[in-house]
Amino acid sequence: MRIDQHIQDRLSAFIAEPADGFETRFEALRHPLKQEQRALLIYIDRVLELMCVSIGDAVNFEHLHLEGMDDASLQLIGELLIIRCHFKGLAADKGQAVTDGLAARVIALQQSIGKELRANSSLSGKSAQFRKLKAARYLLKRRQSFLKQVMRDLPEATMQPRSLLNVLKRDLDKFKEHPGDLPYVMTVEQFSANDTSYVLLNKGSFEGLAAIKHLGGSPLKAITDVYLFDAEGRTEFGKFNTTYFKFVNNKSGCQFRSLVVLSVNEGSLSFSRLKVLQERTRQRYHVPVPYPKYGAYTVLATEIAALMGRRTSAAVPIELIGPDELEVWNDVIGLIDQFEGVEELKSAKFLDLYALVIDAKLKAILLNDIFGGARSQFLSEDAYLTMTTLSKEQREILSTALGLFLDWSIGSIWPEQLRLYAEDCDQVVISPLANTHVAFNRQLRDALRLSGRQKFLDRWQFDGIIEGRSLLLDYYDLGPIPDTYAYNVLELKDDGDRQFVGLFLNVLFGRRHRQARYELDRHLTNILEHPIRSEHFDWGLLHQQIRASRPAEAIRYYEFDDWYEQQPQQSISIKLGDRTRTFPYSELFVIKGAEDDRHCVKRIGDIDATALDRNPILAQCLTDLYVDFNIYGRLVNAAQQAEDLRVILQKFNMPEDMPAMRLWKELLAARVGANGLGVVYRELTSLLQDAGKQIVDKGHFLKNWAAPESASSLPRGRVIFRTICAYLELPASYQRIAVNLYNQEKLRKIRTSRQMNVLLRDLINDGCFDDGADVQALLNKEKQRYLRSHDLESNGIAIDKAVDELSTLVELLRPQLALSPVIKINLNQ
């Protein structure tokens, strides 16, 4: 990856100049791995030196995050941090007046040595208790020797606590059970009138520390630096934040000057997980600057591996086969765009299927499923119903165009390339739809010439791959905003037991892949930015290189990719508070960290279920915001709408009690009666072609559109309905009334609205639902994007009043936010 290489090219220069005093600190380390990991220690020590600079009386905050860090290396870094804090304490005391405090402690230790043994002189030398007392005596002697050495080196040393390391119990145990083993540090419990240390280890709350009284005061009064060592997610450390430190500095005379969070991720790098960690840490410790200017320093796993001379997990190689532009494919896209409601045919879900068609039998299975008339296993319900409104000739036009592209694919080098790569693989990862369609699955196995030992998997079975070589034929990237934990080809890594290779048709996936690669690199470069990176790793040059890689023509990411890629049987069980409910994997939820003030919308399946104990969150199903709220009814003035409809009905000499959605059919039927079916059908066909759309089959036109008694409410497609209304001279206000009533009726039946979910997702992610948000200002800034990205009219929002009516929508739904703690998430197979 470009970012990894950019950093590694500059690593040697960075560690060539260790921080002042490093050799002294290195010699003091006792960890057996220190020589082997010397380069890593130089790197971390220098980063800490550059980060931890106090400025005046302010409470400085820093965040050091380590990716891919194992336990042994983390323990070594913890020991280095302790020694750094010890020597910093010595430096603070240097030049101060000499006191007898340290000498008194040495004497007190001397009196303690052997005391227990003398008190238990009758014990047998072979007894367990005697051996335990003897070991304790040995440690006390080592402690006394250490303090004497400190006195010789710096007579004015006080050993008063200066640094506090908040750790989890498991890490506390790793730093030994007694300060004699690591003399530079002691636990809060070991801190006493007879002994003290520049560095204290703490696993308890701020209140517990404040209750300790020693030498006439709390140790908190002397501490200047606080570290959270791999413990940033624990609630007991919640008061260790910059705001509270400022408060106790002013009120209680404390001297807190810095708060340093050191966090760790043992797994592979995920942009989404890293962003969530930074945002949660920022909120929890009251750091005012959000992403992308938050300023955490992240050490990548590839950096750590390079410094330690180890092999790192490699990015999965992606092979794009064939040309990236093809006229026969452009023809398919052009035709799909003419038929409103079948855009799904160009979604990632179907691109995956097209790429798997490598012989004539697979082509026949796919085309028959889509265009054959029977209930499709591939199409969604909406797309299937739209397909039934097309004439036989129209379906044949689409089928022929798609068939020509599939013929090109079958006749290209693509099928042989697939067979060649599949030959050496243990498993082949394919589209979930292809994996569950029995006939397609069976024929694909034959076409690839797989043996009995080789198996198909889909992305939902992906975690079951524990070893072997896998061929990835299911393309899934991170889109324009890398915001998922799920399987994706961009962040997937090889490891020792698993190897992957991705093989994809360039004409279908090349532009998507280049765009997604650029977006991920751009976001990663932003989130990794830090003053140290800028000064020592030439980060400005990297920004320039990333910008230069931006595709000349950005592709449009289709919203239906999010909705149609999932299998309906794939579901998630989620326990919210005391209640457990089951949802489709792709269900959208409003999410908020337990201590955050920002809301966002994610698919429930993309939440990291394994991290709930460390990263508690609150959630609410997005649809629950409005499904029982009659949102479409509340967006309009019902009395005004009724009056507008009365005036329109009166204008066309229709009964005042006529349902609004019947009016256009009455007028169309009257036009057919007056001018003839052929004339009206030809006129509308011409108008729709001018608008770039196709009309429905003539039989559907007569039985549904021009039949006032039909069950059909509105035509499928906003452009089509607008064209019909213009043809019938119906005003724009009628379109809004009909669409609003249609939305209300649909919501009562299916209990969700995809278009409303997509709109609310953007409003929430843009911060409109956060406390204190200036909604009007946010929407004015993003108005053009909302007009481009959303069919506002279909959501009952007037284009000329978009900002005001979107603000009203937010105002109506904000009180409906009622997020509950997420207790557990299970993926149902």
C-alpha positions in Angstrom: 0.0 0.0 0.0 1.3 3.5 -0.9 1.0 4.8 2.7 3.0 1.8 4.2 5.8 2.2 1.7 5.9 6.0 2.2 6.4 5.5 6.0 8.9 2.7 5.7 11.1 4.7 3.3 11.5 7.2 6.2 11.8 4.9 9.2 15.5 4.5 9.2 16.1 8.2 9.2 13.7 8.7 12.1 15.3 6.1 14.4 18.8 7.2 13.4 18.5 10.0 15.9 17.3 8.5 19.3 15.9 10.9 21.8 18.2 12.4 24.4 18.8 9.9 27.3 17.6 6.9 25.4 20.7 4.8 26.0 20.4 5.4 29.8 16.7 4.3 29.6 17.6 1.4 27.4 20.3 0.1 29.9 17.7 0.3 32.7 15.3 -2.0 30.9 15.2 -5.6 32.3 12.9 -7.1 29.7 14.6 -10.1 27.9 13.4 -8.9 24.4 15.0 -5.4 24.7 17.9 -6.2 22.3 15.7 -7.9 19.7 13.3 -4.9 19.7 15.8 -2.1 20.1 14.7 -0.3 16.9 11.1 -0.4 18.0 12.0 1.0 21.4 14.0 3.9 19.8 11.0 4.7 17.6 8.4 4.7 20.5 10.8 6.5 22.8 11.3 9.3 20.3 7.6 9.6 19.5 6.9 9.9 23.3 9.6 12.5 23.6 8.2 14.6 20.7 4.6 14.2 21.9 4.8 14.9 25.6 5.6 18.5 25.7 3.8 20.6 28.3 2.7 24.1 27.3 2.3 26.5 30.2 -0.4 25.6 32.7 -2.7 23.9 30.2 -3.5 20.3 30.5 -1.9 18.7 27.4 -3.6 15.7 25.8 -1.9 13.1 23.5 -3.0 9.8 22.1 -0.6 7.1 21.0 -2.2 4.2 19.2 -0.4 1.0 18.4 -1.7 -1.3 15.6 -0.9 -5.0 15.5 0.9 -5.1 18.9 1.5 -8.4 20.7 1.5 -8.8 24.5 5.3 -9.2 24.9 6.1 -6.1 22.9 3.4 -4.2 24.8 4.8 -5.2 28.1 8.3 -4.0 26.9 6.8 -0.6 25.9 5.1 -0.4 29.2 8.4 -0.9 31.0 10.0 1.7 28.8 7.2 4.2 29.7 7.7 3.5 33.4 11.5 4.1 33.1 10.9 7.3 31.1 8.6 8.5 33.9 11.2 7.7 36.6 13.9 9.6 34.9 11.6 12.5 34.2 10.9 12.6 38.0 14.6 12.7 38.7 15.0 15.6 36.2 12.2 17.5 38.0 14.0 17.1 41.3 17.4 18.0 40.1 18.6 21.3 41.6 16.0 21.3 44.3 16.9 21.6 48.0 18.1 18.4 49.6 15.7 16.8 52.2 16.1 13.8 54.4 12.9 12.2 53.1 14.6 9.6 50.9 17.3 8.8 53.6 14.5 8.2 56.1 12.8 5.8 53.8 16.1 3.9 53.3 16.4 3.6 57.1 12.7 2.5 57.4 13.3 -0.2 54.8 16.4 -1.3 56.7 14.3 -1.8 59.9 11.8 -3.8 57.9 14.4 -6.2 56.5 14.5 -9.3 58.5 11.8 -8.1 60.9 9.3 -10.7 59.8 11.9 -13.4 59.8 12.9 -12.6 63.4 9.3 -12.5 64.5 8.9 -16.0 63.1 12.3 -17.4 64.1 10.6 -20.7 65.0 9.6 -21.4 61.5 11.3 -24.3 59.7 13.7 -23.2 56.9 11.9 -25.7 54.6 8.4 -24.4 55.3 6.4 -22.5 52.6 5.8 -19.6 54.9 9.6 -19.3 55.6 10.5 -19.4 51.9 7.8 -16.7 51.2 9.2 -14.4 54.0 12.8 -15.0 52.8 11.8 -14.0 49.2 10.1 -10.8 50.5 13.2 -10.0 52.5 15.3 -10.4 49.3 13.0 -8.0 47.4 13.2 -5.4 50.3 17.0 -5.6 50.1 16.9 -5.0 46.4 14.5 -2.1 46.9 16.9 -0.6 49.6 19.8 -1.0 47.2 17.9 0.8 44.5 17.0 3.8 46.7 20.6 4.1 48.0 21.8 4.3 44.4 19.2 7.0 43.7 20.5 8.9 46.7 24.1 8.6 45.5 23.2 9.8 42.0 20.9 12.6 43.1 20.9 13.6 46.8 18.0 15.9 46.2 15.8 13.2 44.8 12.4 13.0 46.6 10.8 10.0 44.9 7.5 11.8 45.3 4.9 10.5 42.8 5.0 12.5 39.5 3.5 10.0 37.0 0.4 7.8 37.3 -0.2 4.9 35.0 -3.8 3.7 34.9 -3.8 0.0 33.8 -6.0 -3.0 33.8 -5.5 -5.7 36.3 -4.0 -8.1 33.7 -1.4 -5.5 32.9 -0.7 -4.7 36.5 0.2 -8.4 37.0 2.6 -8.2 34.0 4.6 -5.5 35.7 5.5 -8.0 38.5 4.0 -8.3 41.9 6.6 -6.2 43.8 8.6 -3.0 43.1 11.8 -5.0 43.8 11.3 -6.7 40.4 10.8 -3.4 38.6 12.2 -0.9 41.1 11.1 2.2 39.2 7.4 1.7 39.9 5.0 0.6 42.6 1.3 0.1 42.8 -1.0 2.5 44.6 -1.6 -0.3 47.2 2.2 -0.5 47.8 2.6 3.2 48.2 3.0 3.9 51.9 4.6 6.1 54.6 7.8 4.0 54.4 8.1 3.8 50.6 7.2 5.8 47.5 8.1 6.1 43.9 8.1 8.6 41.0 5.7 6.3 39.2 2.5 4.7 40.5 0.4 2.0 38.9 -3.3 2.4 39.4 -6.3 0.2 38.5 -8.9 2.1 40.5 -11.0 5.2 40.2 -10.0 8.8 40.7 -12.1 8.9 43.9 -10.1 5.9 45.3 -6.9 7.7 44.7 -8.1 10.9 46.2 -9.0 9.1 49.4 -5.3 8.0 50.0 -3.5 10.2 52.5 0.2 10.0 52.8 2.9 12.3 54.3 0.2 14.9 55.0 -1.6 14.9 51.7 -2.9 12.9 48.7 -0.4 11.6 46.1 -2.6 13.3 43.5 -1.2 16.7 44.7 2.3 15.9 43.3 1.3 14.0 40.1 1.8 16.0 36.9 1.5 13.3 34.2 -1.3 10.7 33.8 -1.2 7.8 31.4 -3.9 5.4 30.4 -2.1 2.3 29.3 -4.3 0.1 27.1 -7.2 1.1 29.4 -8.9 4.0 27.6 -12.2 2.2 27.4 -12.8 1.5 31.1 -15.4 3.5 32.8 -13.6 3.6 36.1 -11.1 5.9 34.5 -13.7 8.3 33.3 -12.8 11.2 35.5 -9.2 11.1 34.2 -10.1 13.7 31.5 -8.8 17.1 30.6 -11.9 19.0 31.9 -11.8 17.4 35.3 -8.1 17.9 35.6 -8.5 21.6 35.0 -11.3 21.7 37.6 -9.2 20.0 40.3 -6.1 22.0 39.4 -8.1 25.2 40.2 -10.1 23.9 43.1 -7.7 21.5 45.0 -4.3 22.7 44.1 -3.4 19.7 41.9 -0.7 20.0 39.3 -1.9 17.9 36.4 -0.1 18.9 33.2 -0.6 16.1 30.7 -2.9 13.2 29.9 -1.5 10.5 27.5 -3.7 7.7 26.2 -1.9 4.7 24.9 -4.3 2.3 23.0 -3.7 -1.0 21.3 -5.3 -3.0 18.5 -4.0 -6.6 18.2 -5.9 -7.2 14.9 -5.6 -5.9 11.4 -6.0 -2.3 10.5 -9.6 -1.1 9.8 -10.2 2.5 9.0 -13.7 2.4 10.5 -12.5 0.8 13.8 -9.6 3.4 14.0 -12.0 6.3 13.4 -14.4 5.0 16.1 -11.6 4.6 18.6 -10.4 8.1 18.0 -13.8 9.6 18.2 -14.7 7.7 21.4 -11.4 8.7 23.0 -11.9 12.3 22.0 -15.3 12.4 23.6 -14.4 10.4 26.7 -11.4 12.6 27.6 -12.9 15.9 26.5 -10.7 16.7 23.5 -12.5 19.4 21.5 -11.0 18.8 18.0 -12.9 16.0 16.0 -11.6 13.9 13.0 -9.8 14.6 10.8 -7.8 17.1 12.9 -8.0 15.1 16.1 -4.2 14.4 16.1 -3.7 10.9 17.4 -0.4 9.3 16.5 -1.0 5.9 15.1 1.8 3.4 14.7 0.9 0.9 12.0 1.5 -2.8 12.2 3.6 -2.6 9.1 5.9 -0.1 10.9 6.2 -2.3 13.9 7.0 -5.4 11.7 9.6 -3.4 9.7 11.3 -2.2 12.9 11.4 -5.7 14.3 12.5 -7.3 11.1 9.3 -9.4 10.9 7.1 -10.3 8.0 3.9 -8.4 8.1 0.5 -9.5 6.8 0.3 -8.4 3.1 -2.5 -6.7 1.4 -4.5 -9.1 -0.8 -3.4 -8.9 -4.4 -6.2 -7.7 -6.7 -6.0 -8.7 -10.4 -8.3 -6.7 -12.8 -8.7 -8.7 -16.0 -9.6 -7.2 -19.4 -10.3 -3.7 -20.7 -11.7 -1.0 -18.4 -14.1 0.3 -21.1 -16.4 -1.6 -23.4 -19.0 -0.3 -25.8 -21.3 -3.4 -25.3 -21.3 -2.8 -21.6 -22.0 1.0 -22.0 -25.1 -0.1 -24.1 -26.4 -2.2 -21.2 -26.0 0.7 -18.7 -27.7 3.1 -21.1 -30.7 0.8 -21.5 -31.0 0.2 -17.7 -31.1 4.0 -17.2 -34.2 4.2 -19.5 -36.3 2.0 -17.3 -37.1 3.4 -13.9 -37.2 0.8 -11.2 -34.6 -1.7 -12.6 -31.5 0.2 -11.6 -30.7 -2.8 -9.4 -29.4 -4.4 -12.6 -26.3 -2.2 -12.4 -25.7 -2.6 -8.6 -22.7 -4.4 -7.2 -24.9 -7.4 -6.5 -25.6 -8.0 -10.2 -22.1 -7.1 -11.3 -20.9 -10.0 -9.2 -23.3 -12.3 -10.9 -22.4 -11.1 -14.4 -18.7 -11.8 -13.7 -19.5 -15.4 -12.8 -21.2 -16.1 -16.1 -18.4 -18.0 -17.9 -20.4 -20.4 -20.1 -23.6 -20.5 -22.1 -25.5 -22.5 -19.4 -24.8 -19.9 -16.7 -25.9 -17.2 -19.1 -29.2 -19.0 -19.7 -29.8 -19.5 -16.0 -29.2 -15.8 -15.2 -31.2 -14.3 -18.1 -34.1 -16.7 -17.5 -34.2 -15.8 -13.8 -34.2 -12.0 -14.5 -36.4 -11.8 -17.6 -38.3 -15.2 -17.7 -41.4 -13.9 -16.0 -41.4 -16.4 -13.0 -40.6 -15.1 -9.5 -36.9 -14.2 -9.7 -34.4 -15.5 -7.1 -32.0 -12.7 -8.0 -34.2 -9.6 -8.3 -35.6 -7.8 -5.3 -39.4 -7.6 -4.9 -39.5 -4.0 -6.2 -37.3 -4.7 -9.2 -39.3 -7.8 -10.0 -42.6 -6.0 -9.9 -41.2 -3.3 -12.2 -40.0 -5.9 -14.6 -43.6 -7.3 -14.8 -44.8 -3.9 -16.1 -42.5 -4.0 -19.1 -43.6 -5.3 -22.4 -42.2 -8.6 -23.8 -40.4 -6.5 -26.4 -38.9 -4.3 -23.7 -37.7 -7.2 -21.7 -36.2 -8.7 -24.8 -34.3 -5.5 -25.6 -32.8 -5.5 -22.1 -32.1 -9.3 -22.2 -30.5 -9.1 -25.7 -28.2 -6.2 -24.6 -27.1 -8.0 -21.4 -26.7 -11.2 -23.4 -24.3 -9.6 -25.8 -22.2 -8.4 -23.0 -22.2 -11.9 -21.4 -21.3 -13.4 -24.8 -18.3 -11.0 -24.9 -17.3 -12.1 -21.4 -17.6 -15.8 -22.2 -15.5 -15.4 -25.4 -12.8 -13.4 -23.7 -9.7 -14.6 -21.7 -11.8 -14.2 -18.5 -13.2 -17.8 -18.1 -9.8 -19.4 -18.6 -8.2 -17.0 -16.1 -10.8 -18.0 -13.6 -10.2 -21.7 -14.1 -6.4 -21.2 -13.9 -6.6 -19.3 -10.6 -9.3 -21.6 -9.2 -7.2 -24.7 -9.9 -4.8 -24.0 -7.0 -7.4 -22.8 -4.5 -8.9 -24.5 -1.5 -12.0 -22.4 -1.6 -13.7 -19.8 -3.9 -15.6 -16.9 -2.3 -18.6 -16.0 -4.5 -21.6 -13.7 -4.3 -24.2 -14.8 -1.7 -26.8 -14.9 -4.4 -24.7 -17.2 -6.5 -24.0 -19.4 -3.5 -27.7 -19.9 -2.7 -29.1 -20.3 -6.2 -28.9 -24.1 -6.6 -28.8 -24.4 -10.4 -26.4 -21.5 -10.8 -24.1 -22.8 -8.0 -24.0 -26.3 -9.5 -23.3 -25.1 -13.0 -20.6 -22.7 -11.8 -18.8 -25.5 -10.1 -18.8 -27.5 -13.3 -17.7 -24.5 -15.4 -14.8 -23.8 -13.0 -13.9 -27.5 -13.0 -13.6 -27.6 -9.3 -12.7 -30.9 -7.5 -14.6 -32.4 -4.7 -12.2 -31.0 -2.1 -12.7 -27.4 -3.3 -15.7 -25.5 -1.9 -17.7 -22.4 -2.5 -18.1 -19.9 0.3 -19.7 -16.4 0.4 -18.9 -13.4 2.5 -21.1 -14.5 5.4 -19.1 -17.7 5.7 -15.8 -15.9 5.3 -14.8 -15.9 9.0 -14.9 -19.7 8.7 -11.8 -19.7 6.5 -8.9 -20.6 8.9 -6.3 -21.8 6.4 -5.5 -22.5 2.8 -5.6 -20.4 -0.4 -8.8 -18.6 -1.4 -9.9 -17.1 -4.7 -12.1 -14.0 -4.1 -14.7 -13.5 -6.8 -17.2 -11.5 -4.6 -16.2 -7.8 -5.0 -17.1 -5.6 -2.1 -15.3 -2.4 -1.3 -15.7 0.4 1.2 -17.5 2.9 -1.0 -17.0 6.7 -0.8 -16.8 6.7 3.0 -14.8 3.7 4.4 -17.2 3.0 7.2 -17.6 -0.7 7.7 -16.0 -3.6 9.6 -17.3 -6.1 7.2 -15.6 -8.3 4.6 -14.0 -6.0 1.9 -11.2 -6.6 -0.6 -9.4 -3.4 0.3 -8.6 -4.1 4.0 -8.3 -7.8 3.8 -4.8 -9.2 4.6 -3.0 -12.4 4.0 -1.6 -14.1 7.1 0.5 -17.1 7.9 -2.3 -19.7 7.4 -4.6 -17.9 4.9 -3.7 -16.6 1.5 -6.1 -14.7 -0.8 -6.1 -13.5 -4.3 -8.9 -11.3 -5.8 -9.8 -11.7 -9.5 -12.3 -9.3 -11.1 -13.5 -8.2 -14.5 -11.9 -4.7 -15.1 -14.9 -3.4 -17.1 -17.2 -4.1 -14.2 -15.1 -3.3 -11.2 -12.0 -1.4 -12.3 -13.4 2.1 -11.9 -15.0 1.2 -8.7 -11.8 -0.3 -7.3 -9.7 2.7 -8.2 -12.2 5.1 -6.8 -12.5 3.1 -3.5 -8.7 2.7 -3.3 -8.3 6.5 -3.6 -11.0 7.2 -1.0 -9.5 4.8 1.5 -6.0 6.2 1.0 -7.3 9.7 1.3 -9.1 9.0 4.6 -6.2 7.0 6.0 -3.8 9.8 5.2 -6.1 12.2 7.1 -6.6 10.1 10.1 -2.8 9.3 10.4 -1.8 12.9 10.1 0.1 14.3 13.1 2.7 17.0 13.6 5.4 14.3 14.0 4.3 12.8 10.6 4.4 16.2 9.0 7.9 17.1 10.3 9.6 13.7 10.1 7.7 11.7 7.5 7.1 14.2 4.8 3.3 13.9 5.1 2.6 16.9 2.8 4.2 15.0 0.0 2.1 12.0 0.7 -1.1 14.2 0.6 0.0 15.4 -2.8 0.6 11.9 -4.1 -2.8 10.8 -2.9 -4.5 13.7 -4.5 -2.7 13.0 -7.8 -4.1 9.5 -7.8 -7.7 10.7 -7.8 -9.6 9.2 -10.7 -10.3 11.8 -13.4 -14.0 10.9 -13.4 -15.5 10.0 -10.1 -18.1 7.2 -10.3 -21.5 7.4 -8.7 -22.0 5.0 -5.9 -25.5 3.7 -6.2 -27.6 3.8 -3.0 -29.1 0.4 -4.0 -25.7 -1.3 -3.5 -26.4 -1.0 0.3 -29.9 -2.4 0.0 -29.7 -5.2 -2.6 -26.4 -6.9 -1.8 -27.7 -8.9 1.2 -29.5 -12.2 1.3 -32.9 -12.0 2.9 -32.2 -15.0 5.1 -29.1 -13.3 6.6 -30.2 -11.7 9.8 -28.9 -10.2 13.1 -30.3 -10.7 16.6 -29.6 -7.7 18.7 -30.3 -7.2 22.4 -31.2 -3.6 23.1 -31.6 -3.1 26.8 -33.9 -5.9 28.0 -35.4 -6.6 24.6 -34.0 -8.9 21.8 -35.1 -8.3 18.2 -34.1 -9.8 14.9 -33.4 -7.6 11.8 -31.9 -8.1 8.3 -28.2 -7.7 8.2 -28.5 -4.5 6.2 -31.0 -2.8 8.6 -29.9 0.7 9.4 -29.5 1.8 13.0 -28.9 5.1 14.7 -25.7 4.6 16.7 -24.0 6.6 19.4 -21.1 5.8 21.7 -22.1 5.6 25.4 -20.1 8.7 26.2 -20.3 10.4 22.8 -22.5 13.3 21.7 -22.5 12.6 18.0 -25.0 10.2 16.2 -24.3 8.2 13.1 -26.2 5.7 11.0 -24.7 2.3 10.2 -25.9 -1.1 9.1 -26.3 -3.2 12.2 -24.1 -5.9 10.7 -21.2 -3.5 10.5 -21.0 -2.9 14.2 -18.0 -4.6 15.8 -19.9 -7.0 18.1 -16.7 -8.3 19.7 -15.9 -4.9 21.2 -19.1 -4.0 23.0 -17.6 -4.6 26.4 -14.7 -2.2 25.6 -16.7 0.2 23.5 -20.3 0.3 24.8 -22.8 1.9 22.3 -26.4 2.9 22.2 -28.6 2.1 19.2 -32.1 2.5 17.7 -33.5 1.0 14.5 -33.7 3.9 12.1 -37.2 2.9 10.9 -38.5 3.1 14.4 -38.0 6.8 14.3 -40.9 7.3 12.0 -42.8 4.1 11.3 -45.5 4.7 13.9 -45.2 8.5 13.7 -47.0 9.1 10.3 -44.0 11.2 9.2 -45.4 11.8 5.7 -48.7 13.0 7.1 -46.9 15.4 9.5 -44.7 16.9 6.9 -47.7 18.6 5.3 -50.5 20.8 6.5 -53.4 18.4 6.2 -56.0 21.1 6.0 -54.1 23.0 3.3 -53.5 19.8 1.3 -57.2 18.9 1.5 -58.1 22.4 0.2 -55.5 22.2 -2.6 -56.9 18.9 -3.7 -60.5 20.2 -3.6 -59.6 23.1 -5.9 -57.8 20.7 -8.3 -60.8 18.3 -8.4 -63.2 21.2 -9.0 -61.0 22.5 -11.9 -61.3 19.1 -13.6 -65.1 18.7 -12.7 -64.5 15.7 -10.5 -66.4 14.8 -7.4 -65.0 16.3 -4.2 -64.8 12.9 -2.5 -62.7 11.4 -5.3 -59.4 9.8 -3.9 -56.4 11.8 -5.0 -54.6 8.9 -6.5 -57.6 8.1 -8.7 -57.6 11.5 -10.4 -54.7 11.0 -12.9 -56.2 7.6 -14.0 -59.6 9.2 -14.6 -58.1 11.9 -16.7 -55.9 9.4 -18.6 -58.9 7.1 -19.3 -60.9 10.1 -20.5 -58.0 11.1 -22.8 -57.9 7.5 -24.2 -61.7 7.6 -24.7 -61.5 10.9 -26.6 -58.4 10.3 -28.7 -58.0 6.6 -28.8 -55.6 4.2 -27.1 -53.1 4.3 -30.0 -52.8 8.1 -30.1 -52.4 8.5 -26.3 -49.9 5.7 -26.0 -47.8 7.0 -28.8 -47.8 10.6 -27.4 -46.8 9.4 -24.0 -44.1 7.1 -25.5 -42.6 10.0 -27.3 -42.7 12.3 -24.2 -41.0 9.6 -22.0 -38.4 8.9 -24.7 -37.6 12.6 -24.7 -37.1 12.3 -20.9 -34.8 9.3 -21.4 -37.3 6.8 -20.1 -39.3 3.9 -21.5 -43.1 3.4 -21.3 -44.7 0.3 -19.8 -46.2 -2.5 -21.9 -49.5 -1.4 -23.7 -51.4 -4.1 -21.9 -50.2 -2.8 -18.5 -51.0 0.7 -19.6 -54.6 -0.2 -20.4 -55.2 -2.4 -17.4 -53.5 -0.2 -14.8 -52.8 3.3 -15.9 -55.9 4.0 -17.9 -58.2 2.0 -15.6 -59.6 4.2 -12.7 -60.8 1.1 -10.8 -57.3 -0.6 -10.9 -55.4 -1.2 -7.7 -52.4 0.7 -9.1 -51.7 3.9 -7.2 -48.9 5.6 -9.0 -46.6 4.6 -11.9 -43.2 3.3 -10.8 -40.7 6.1 -11.3 -40.8 9.8 -10.4 -39.9 11.0 -14.0 -42.7 8.9 -15.5 -45.3 10.2 -13.1 -44.2 13.8 -13.6 -44.4 13.4 -17.4 -47.9 11.9 -17.2 -49.0 14.8 -14.9 -47.6 17.3 -17.4 -49.3 15.5 -20.3 -52.6 15.7 -18.4 -52.0 19.4 -17.4 -52.1 18.5 -13.6 -50.3 21.1 -11.5 -47.1 20.3 -9.5 -49.1 20.6 -6.3 -51.1 17.5 -7.3 -47.9 15.5 -7.8 -46.8 16.4 -4.2 -50.2 15.5 -2.8 -50.3 12.1 -4.6 -46.8 11.2 -3.7 -47.3 12.1 -0.1 -50.5 10.1 0.2 -48.8 7.2 -1.6 -45.9 7.3 0.9 -48.3 7.2 3.8 -50.2 4.2 2.4 -47.0 2.4 1.6 -45.6 3.0 5.0 -48.7 1.5 6.6 -48.3 -1.6 4.6 -44.6 -2.4 4.6 -43.5 -0.5 7.8 -40.4 1.0 6.2 -39.3 3.5 3.5 -36.0 3.0 1.8 -36.0 6.5 0.4 -36.7 8.0 3.8 -34.0 5.9 5.4 -31.4 7.1 2.9 -32.4 10.7 3.6 -32.4 10.3 7.3 -29.0 8.5 7.2 -27.4 11.6 5.6 -29.2 14.0 7.9 -28.0 12.1 11.0 -24.5 11.5 9.7 -24.2 15.2 8.9 -24.9 16.1 12.5 -28.4 17.5 12.1 -29.7 15.3 15.0 -26.8 16.1 17.4 -27.4 18.3 20.5 -26.8 21.9 19.8 -26.7 21.5 16.0 -27.5 24.5 13.8 -29.6 22.6 11.4 -30.3 25.5 9.0 -26.6 26.3 8.7 -25.7 22.7 8.1 -28.3 22.3 5.5 -27.6 25.5 3.7 -24.0 24.4 3.4 -24.9 21.0 2.0 -28.1 22.0 0.1 -26.7 21.2 -3.4 -25.5 17.8 -2.3 -29.0 17.0 -0.9 -30.6 18.1 -4.1 -28.2 16.0 -6.2 -28.3 12.9 -4.0 -31.9 12.6 -3.0 -35.3 12.4 -4.6 -36.7 15.0 -2.2 -40.0 15.3 -3.9 -40.6 11.5 -3.4 -40.1 12.2 0.3 -42.6 15.0 0.3 -40.0 17.8 0.4 -40.5 20.7 -2.0 -37.4 21.5 -4.0 -37.9 25.3 -3.6 -38.2 25.0 0.2 -35.7 22.2 0.7 -33.8 23.7 3.6 -36.9 24.8 5.5 -38.8 21.5 5.0 -35.7 19.3 5.8 -35.3 21.4 9.0 -38.9 20.7 9.9 -38.3 17.0 9.3 -35.4 17.0 11.7 -37.5 19.0 14.3 -40.3 16.5 14.1 -38.1 13.4 14.5 -35.6 14.5 17.0 -37.9 13.8 20.0 -38.4 10.3 18.6 -34.7 9.4 19.3 -34.7 6.8 22.1 -31.5 4.9 21.9 -30.9 1.8 24.1 -27.7 0.1 25.3 -26.6 -2.6 22.9 -26.0 -5.7 25.1 -25.3 -8.4 22.5 -25.3 -8.9 18.7 -25.5 -12.3 17.0 -25.3 -13.1 13.3 -27.9 -15.7 12.4 -26.8 -18.1 9.7 
